[in-house]
Amino acid sequence: MHTVAVPDKHDPAPGLARLVAAGPVVRMRVPVIGEIPFVTTHAGCERLLKDDTLFSTDIANGRNRRIAWFLRLMPRNVRVMTENMLQKDGHEHRRLRKMVDGAFRRGAVEAWELRIEAIAAGLLDDWATSEDGDFVRHVARPLPLAVICEILGLAHEDRPDFVRWMAAFSQGGSIWRLPGIYWSLTRINRYLMARFEERRADPGDDLISVLVHAADGEDRLTDDDVLAMLGLLFIAGHETTTHLMSNSVLTLLKNPAELSRLLADPALEGTAVDELLRYVGAVEMTKPRYLLRDAEFLGVPFRRGQAVMAHLAAANRDPAVFDDPDRLDLGRRPNRHLAFGGGPHFCLGAWLAKAELAAILRLLWRHAPDLALGVPEGELQWNAQAGIRALHTLPLTRSRHAGI
């Protein structure tokens, strides 16, 4: 098994190619977790993600005692948020997921499309008149947060509080950020618990009402279940969609021929969204899967409790599946990308993320036909956090100049 360097954030293509070529299993070092095997080929990642008879997402099944010890030391209101359905397997995962699945299926999301577009249009108006022109700050970050708040039925006047609280999760993974994260989680938990009580007394048609009035018996959700579920929507869903949108806009500016192709043919929107997910999806790797027994996988022997991760970004550049994988092709068909993972833990918010990115592709260049990068590309800063490819800022200007 080869040990391979982590791909560069600014230009990941060469590093991703090395991962695929060295696969199907390589070793890389991940902060907190340590050195860990990664599956890097498309076929290998599909097998890993779908096999819930051999692999578990529950950290209790892992051998890394440091992580389990760290989680036990967390304050309760933080620990509750980590005990979401991403960490559950089998019946328990299915029980929790089915409670929210309906709200995020394709048909349900299509009913939200006009509202998503209206929110995006308002944010783009704000961006167009802003002094810094930062697409991340004025559009990519507030859009998914506003949409989640609407689905949950949270009051519009409360959104500035959520923007402030959620900012703690976008400032990197330094240990010095932990007090700020704890402060934010405490306030989010208190706010949501108050909404639970309101919806029990006066239910509406929002998702919180659905969850707090879920069926009795074994399907009944506790307040901790609902908190963990909503924490997952806010933290995972919000951050990943934010960076998908900003990565996509930068990529299109760097590929003007493909951008012109999209603007000339709106029918490409669907394939363009999937190709951007493949090419610059924000989530580079999955959470660890833990072996449920000693076994050989992809020709490599593993011990029970050993952690393995899927490198989605590498799998999405696998030449065995994608012709000319380092080329952006907005009309690519077929496109079996793994940007949303696969198997039982396929991303719950996949259709919502697609709808939000599609709204941006539809509206941004109407607001700014001559859109350009507002600074030289070399001045852009990427988040160093492992597992996610994220820009800190994306300054844009409505007039073309030599930014790229």
Buried (B, 14 or more C-beta within 10 A) or exposed (E): BEEBEBBEBEEBBEBBBBBBBBBBBBEBEBEEBEEBBBBBBBBBBBBBBBBBEBBBBBBEBBEBEEBEEEBEEBEEBBBBBBBBBBBBBEEEBEBBBEBBEEBBEEEBBEEBBEBBBEBBBBBBEEBBEBEEBBBBBBBBBBBBBBBBBBBBBBEEEEBEBBBEBBEBBBBEBEEEBEEBBBEBBBBBBEBBEEBBEBBEEEBEEBBBBBBBEBEEEEEEBEBBBBBBBBBBBBBBBBBBBBBBBBBBBBBBBBBEEBBEBBBEEEEBBBBBBBBBBBBBBBBBBBBBBBBBEEBEBBEEEBEEBBBBBBBBBBBBBBEEBBEEBEEBBBBBEEBBBBBBBBBBBEBBBBBBBBBBBBBBBBBBBEBBEEBBBBBEEEEBEBBEBBBBBBBBBBBBBBEBEEBB
